């Protein structure tokens, strides 16, 4: 009966998909029944953005619905049949604020804005070479490389753009370091990880500090070269990753926090582990590393868990059933905010379908599903 209801629900969408474009085929959404239904949480489901290889225009969106146990793959075209180029080229981040879903599409130089519940397109915000999005007091903040997508020792400094979430208009802009990546906001200050990746080997090594009231950069804190991830834990400590230089200087993880008597963050700890991405659940940080080395032309892949209170590594692998051997290239991580289920994406060879793995909080595989190309970023939708 449940499968029949699903088919009846989606048949009208199929007829719309085949009638709105005369000169272009709309690829219909694909569905997998996962069966991991959860009615006891405030999370309705989650969106997964698949980056798609650069230049392929294959950024796609998937959605998992905890009410039906149904995984919807590449639903954007069917929901928005009149959008000719669909989502665009390289989906680099995703987030929900209020009733809107924001998808940062890096090489298409835009942020796509959708209705968070229906997936219907509401508009777009044009931002050059945009990277990541965060939200604060009715505004969206988007980091941007500003310059073209090009390795250039003279690449310009990056910026953070402020976007009004009602009008979708850019309201302010502030310059930061070179090729800024992730951001977090703590106590009305924004912290931005600057990579300088376009200027290699002359990488940036700073975290920019922006005063939110005046929207001005007030400080740049030296941390480590080629910074990327910057996330805060439940205690408002910042965890910052360095990708190193892929040769002599390895990837490292840094901790920034306020010391007694100081108003600003400072680097207090260096954790001697490689880290590509991380997610928090209660007092633990789950991380993985896909560390590339130019000499060996290969990746070293590791997983681990850190106690955020002591800053000590308490496990060298959060996957307990050996399933990590099935993951070729871990590329994204997220944790269900209520159940603690751990999600890890596998980019495989970067040019074909990836896989999303779901693990229980204690590290055992629950299910996996095929995704689009290069599955990367997840955001949870509340009821």
C-alpha positions as CSV (number, residue, x, y, z in Angstrom):
1,X,0.0,0.0,0.0
2,X,2.8,2.4,0.8
3,X,4.6,1.9,-2.5
4,X,1.3,2.4,-4.3
5,X,0.7,5.7,-2.6
6,X,4.2,6.8,-3.5
7,X,3.6,6.0,-7.2
8,X,0.2,7.8,-7.2
9,X,1.8,10.8,-5.6
10,X,4.6,11.2,-8.1
11,X,2.8,10.3,-11.4
12,X,1.6,13.9,-11.9
13,X,5.2,15.2,-11.5
14,X,6.2,12.8,-14.4
15,X,3.6,14.3,-16.7
16,X,4.8,17.8,-15.9
17,X,8.4,16.9,-16.5
18,X,7.6,15.6,-20.0
19,X,5.5,18.6,-21.1
20,X,7.3,21.8,-20.1
21,X,10.4,21.5,-22.4
22,X,10.1,20.9,-26.1
23,X,13.8,21.1,-27.0
24,X,15.3,19.4,-23.9
25,X,14.7,16.2,-22.2
26,X,14.0,16.5,-18.5
27,X,15.5,13.5,-16.7
28,X,12.9,12.2,-14.3
29,X,13.6,11.8,-10.6
30,X,14.8,8.3,-9.5
31,X,13.5,6.8,-6.2
32,X,14.9,4.1,-3.9
33,X,13.0,2.7,-0.9
34,X,15.4,2.8,2.0
35,X,13.0,1.9,4.8
36,X,14.8,3.7,7.6
37,X,11.6,5.6,8.7
38,X,11.7,7.8,11.7
39,X,8.6,9.5,13.1
40,X,10.0,10.1,16.6
41,X,12.3,13.0,15.8
42,X,11.8,16.6,14.7
43,X,13.8,16.0,11.5
44,X,11.7,15.4,8.4
45,X,14.6,14.5,6.2
46,X,17.8,15.8,4.6
47,X,19.0,17.3,1.3
48,X,22.3,16.2,-0.3
49,X,24.0,18.3,-2.9
50,X,26.1,16.4,-5.4
51,X,28.9,18.7,-6.7
52,X,29.4,17.2,-10.2
53,X,32.8,17.4,-11.8
54,X,33.9,20.9,-12.8
55,X,32.8,21.8,-16.3
56,X,30.1,19.1,-16.5
57,X,27.1,21.2,-15.3
58,X,26.0,18.2,-13.3
59,X,25.3,19.6,-9.8
60,X,22.2,17.8,-8.6
61,X,20.0,17.5,-5.5
62,X,18.9,14.4,-3.6
63,X,16.4,14.2,-0.7
64,X,15.8,11.5,1.9
65,X,12.3,11.6,3.6
66,X,12.2,10.0,7.1
67,X,8.4,9.8,6.9
68,X,8.2,7.6,3.8
69,X,11.7,6.0,3.9
70,X,12.1,7.2,0.3
71,X,15.3,8.5,-1.2
72,X,14.7,10.9,-4.2
73,X,17.7,11.2,-6.6
74,X,18.1,14.3,-8.8
75,X,14.7,15.8,-8.3
76,X,15.5,19.5,-9.2
77,X,14.8,19.1,-13.0
78,X,11.4,17.5,-12.4
79,X,10.4,20.1,-9.8
80,X,11.7,23.0,-12.0
81,X,11.2,21.9,-15.6
82,X,11.5,25.5,-17.0
83,X,15.0,26.1,-15.6
84,X,17.1,25.3,-18.7
85,X,20.5,24.7,-17.1
86,X,19.1,23.3,-14.0
87,X,21.3,23.8,-10.9
88,X,24.5,24.5,-12.7
89,X,28.2,23.7,-12.4
90,X,29.7,22.5,-9.0
91,X,27.5,22.6,-6.0
92,X,29.8,23.7,-3.2
93,X,27.5,24.1,-0.2
94,X,23.9,23.9,1.0
95,X,22.0,25.3,3.9
96,X,18.4,25.9,5.2
97,X,17.3,29.1,6.9
98,X,13.7,29.7,7.6
99,X,11.6,28.3,4.8
100,X,14.3,28.6,2.2
101,X,17.0,26.2,0.9
102,X,20.2,27.8,-0.3
103,X,22.5,25.9,-2.8
104,X,25.9,27.5,-3.5
105,X,26.9,26.8,-7.1
106,X,30.6,27.7,-7.3
107,X,31.4,27.7,-11.1
108,X,28.0,29.0,-12.1
109,X,28.7,32.0,-9.8
110,X,25.3,31.9,-8.1
111,X,23.3,30.8,-5.0
112,X,20.1,29.0,-6.0
113,X,17.3,29.6,-3.6
114,X,14.5,27.1,-3.3
115,X,11.4,26.5,-1.1
116,X,12.8,24.2,1.6
117,X,9.7,21.9,1.6
118,X,8.7,21.7,-2.1
119,X,12.1,22.2,-3.8
120,X,10.5,24.8,-6.1
121,X,13.0,27.5,-7.3
122,X,12.4,30.9,-5.8
123,X,15.3,32.8,-7.3
124,X,19.0,33.2,-7.4
125,X,21.7,35.5,-6.0
126,X,24.6,36.3,-8.3
127,X,27.9,36.0,-6.5
128,X,31.2,35.4,-8.3
129,X,33.1,32.2,-7.5
130,X,31.0,31.6,-4.4
131,X,32.0,29.0,-1.9
132,X,30.1,28.5,1.4
133,X,27.0,29.9,3.1
134,X,26.1,30.7,6.8
135,X,23.2,32.5,8.4
136,X,22.8,35.2,11.1
137,X,19.9,37.5,12.1
138,X,17.9,37.4,8.9
139,X,20.9,37.4,6.6
140,X,22.8,34.9,4.5
141,X,26.6,35.2,4.3
142,X,28.5,33.8,1.3
143,X,32.2,33.5,1.0
144,X,33.6,34.3,-2.5
145,X,37.0,34.0,-4.2
146,X,35.8,37.1,-6.2
147,X,38.2,36.4,-9.1
148,X,37.8,33.9,-12.0
149,X,38.2,30.2,-11.5
150,X,41.9,30.2,-12.3
151,X,45.2,29.4,-10.6
152,X,46.9,32.8,-10.6
153,X,49.7,34.1,-8.3
154,X,48.1,37.5,-8.7
155,X,44.6,36.3,-7.8
156,X,42.7,39.0,-5.9
157,X,41.6,38.9,-2.3
158,X,38.3,37.3,-1.6
159,X,35.2,38.6,0.1
160,X,32.1,37.8,2.1
161,X,28.8,38.9,0.7
162,X,25.7,39.7,2.9
163,X,22.4,38.7,1.4
164,X,19.0,39.7,2.7
165,X,16.9,36.5,3.0
166,X,13.6,38.2,2.2
167,X,14.5,40.3,-0.9
168,X,17.5,38.0,-1.9
169,X,19.4,41.2,-2.6
170,X,23.1,41.7,-1.8
171,X,23.2,44.3,1.0
172,X,26.9,44.5,2.0
173,X,30.3,43.1,1.1
174,X,33.6,43.0,2.9
175,X,37.1,42.0,1.7
176,X,38.9,39.3,3.6
177,X,42.0,37.1,2.8
178,X,42.8,35.2,-0.3
179,X,40.3,32.5,-1.5
180,X,38.2,32.3,1.6
181,X,36.4,29.1,2.5
182,X,34.2,28.2,5.5
183,X,32.9,30.7,8.1
184,X,31.4,30.7,11.5
185,X,29.8,33.4,13.7
186,X,30.5,33.7,17.4
187,X,29.3,36.6,19.6
188,X,28.7,38.9,16.6
189,X,32.0,38.2,15.0
190,X,32.5,36.2,11.9
191,X,35.6,34.1,11.4
192,X,36.6,33.2,7.9
193,X,39.2,30.5,6.9
194,X,41.4,31.9,4.1
195,X,43.2,29.4,1.8
196,X,45.1,31.3,-0.8
197,X,44.7,28.2,-2.9
198,X,44.9,30.0,-6.3
199,X,48.2,31.5,-5.2
200,X,50.0,28.2,-4.5
201,X,52.7,27.8,-3.2
202,X,52.2,31.2,-1.6
203,X,49.2,30.1,0.4
204,X,47.3,32.3,2.8
205,X,47.5,31.3,6.5
206,X,45.0,33.5,8.2
207,X,41.5,33.5,9.7
208,X,39.8,36.8,9.0
209,X,37.7,38.4,11.8
210,X,34.7,40.4,10.8
211,X,32.8,42.7,13.1
212,X,29.2,42.0,12.2
213,X,27.7,45.3,13.2
214,X,29.9,47.4,11.0
215,X,30.7,44.5,8.6
216,X,34.4,45.3,8.6
217,X,37.4,43.1,8.8
218,X,39.1,44.0,12.1
219,X,41.8,41.3,12.4
220,X,43.6,38.5,10.6
221,X,44.9,35.8,12.8
222,X,47.8,33.6,11.6
223,X,46.8,29.9,11.9
224,X,48.1,27.5,9.2
225,X,48.6,27.4,5.5
226,X,45.8,26.6,3.0
227,X,43.0,26.7,5.5
228,X,39.6,25.1,4.5
229,X,37.1,23.9,7.1
230,X,36.1,26.2,10.0
231,X,33.4,24.9,12.4
232,X,32.3,25.6,15.9
233,X,31.4,23.1,18.6
234,X,28.8,23.4,21.3
235,X,31.2,25.4,23.5
236,X,31.9,28.0,20.7
237,X,35.4,26.8,20.2
238,X,36.5,26.9,16.5
239,X,38.1,23.9,14.8
240,X,40.1,24.9,11.7
241,X,41.7,22.6,9.1
242,X,44.8,23.2,7.1
243,X,45.3,21.2,3.9
244,X,49.0,21.7,4.0
245,X,51.0,22.1,0.8
246,X,50.5,18.4,-0.4
247,X,54.3,17.9,-0.2
248,X,56.3,19.0,2.8
249,X,53.7,20.4,5.2
250,X,50.9,17.9,6.2
251,X,47.3,18.6,6.9
252,X,46.6,19.7,10.5
253,X,43.8,20.6,12.8
254,X,43.8,23.7,14.9
255,X,41.6,24.9,17.8
256,X,40.8,28.5,18.4
257,X,39.1,29.8,21.5
258,X,38.9,32.8,23.9
259,X,41.2,32.8,26.9
260,X,40.2,34.4,30.2
261,X,40.7,38.2,29.9
262,X,40.7,38.2,26.1
263,X,37.8,39.2,23.9
264,X,39.1,37.7,20.7
265,X,39.8,34.1,19.6
266,X,43.3,32.8,19.4
267,X,45.0,29.5,18.5
268,X,45.3,27.5,21.6
269,X,46.0,23.9,20.3
270,X,47.4,22.1,17.3
271,X,46.0,18.6,16.9
272,X,48.6,16.4,15.0
273,X,46.1,14.7,12.7
274,X,45.1,15.2,9.1
275,X,41.5,16.4,8.7
276,X,39.5,17.0,5.6
277,X,36.1,17.4,7.1
278,X,34.3,17.0,10.5
279,X,30.9,16.9,12.2
280,X,29.9,17.3,15.8
281,X,27.6,15.3,18.0
282,X,27.4,16.1,21.7
283,X,31.0,16.3,23.0
284,X,32.6,14.4,20.1
285,X,34.0,15.5,16.8
286,X,33.9,12.9,14.0
287,X,36.4,13.5,11.2
288,X,38.0,11.9,8.2
289,X,41.0,12.8,6.1
290,X,41.7,12.3,2.4
291,X,45.2,13.7,2.3
292,X,46.8,13.9,-1.1
293,X,50.6,13.7,-1.6
294,X,52.2,15.0,-4.8
295,X,55.2,12.7,-4.4
296,X,53.3,9.4,-4.1
297,X,50.4,10.6,-6.3
298,X,48.0,9.0,-3.8
299,X,45.6,9.7,-0.9
300,X,46.1,8.6,2.7
301,X,42.6,8.1,4.2
302,X,42.0,8.1,7.9
303,X,39.0,8.4,10.3
304,X,38.8,9.4,13.9
305,X,36.9,10.8,16.9
306,X,38.1,13.7,19.1
307,X,36.7,14.6,22.6
308,X,36.0,18.3,22.1
309,X,36.4,19.0,25.9
310,X,39.9,17.4,26.2
311,X,40.9,17.9,22.5
312,X,42.3,14.3,22.6
313,X,41.8,11.7,19.9
314,X,39.8,9.0,21.5
315,X,39.3,6.7,18.5
316,X,41.2,6.1,15.3
317,X,38.0,5.1,13.5
318,X,34.3,5.7,14.0
319,X,33.4,2.9,11.6
320,X,33.4,-0.3,13.5
321,X,32.3,-3.0,11.1
322,X,35.0,-2.7,8.4
323,X,32.8,-0.9,5.9
324,X,35.4,1.8,5.4
325,X,37.1,-0.6,3.1
326,X,34.2,-0.1,0.7
327,X,34.6,3.7,0.7
328,X,37.0,4.8,-2.1
329,X,37.1,8.6,-1.5
330,X,35.3,9.9,1.6
331,X,34.0,13.4,0.6
332,X,31.4,14.5,3.0
333,X,30.2,13.9,6.6
334,X,27.1,14.8,8.6
335,X,25.4,13.6,11.8
336,X,21.7,13.5,12.4
337,X,21.3,16.1,15.2
338,X,18.9,13.8,17.3
339,X,19.7,10.2,16.6
340,X,23.5,10.6,16.1
341,X,23.4,8.5,12.9
342,X,26.6,9.3,10.9
343,X,26.5,9.9,7.2
344,X,29.6,9.6,5.0
345,X,29.6,10.2,1.2
346,X,31.9,8.5,-1.3
347,X,33.0,10.4,-4.4
348,X,34.5,7.2,-5.9
349,X,36.2,8.3,-9.2
350,X,34.7,11.8,-9.3
351,X,33.0,11.3,-12.7
352,X,30.3,8.7,-12.0
353,X,27.6,8.1,-9.3
354,X,28.8,8.2,-5.7
355,X,27.4,6.5,-2.6
356,X,25.9,7.7,0.6
357,X,26.5,5.5,3.7
358,X,24.5,5.7,6.9
359,X,26.0,4.4,10.1
360,X,24.5,4.1,13.5
361,X,25.9,6.2,16.3
362,X,28.0,3.2,17.4
363,X,29.6,2.9,14.0
364,X,27.7,0.0,12.2
365,X,26.4,0.4,8.7
366,X,22.6,0.7,8.5
367,X,22.2,1.3,4.7
368,X,23.7,2.8,1.6
369,X,22.3,4.3,-1.6
370,X,23.5,5.5,-5.0
371,X,23.8,9.3,-5.3
372,X,24.7,11.8,-8.1
373,X,28.3,12.6,-9.0
374,X,30.5,13.7,-6.1
375,X,28.1,13.7,-3.2
376,X,29.3,16.3,-0.8
377,X,27.1,18.5,1.4
378,X,24.1,17.7,3.6
379,X,21.6,19.8,5.4
380,X,18.7,18.6,7.6
381,X,15.1,19.7,7.2
382,X,13.0,20.0,10.3
383,X,9.3,19.2,10.5
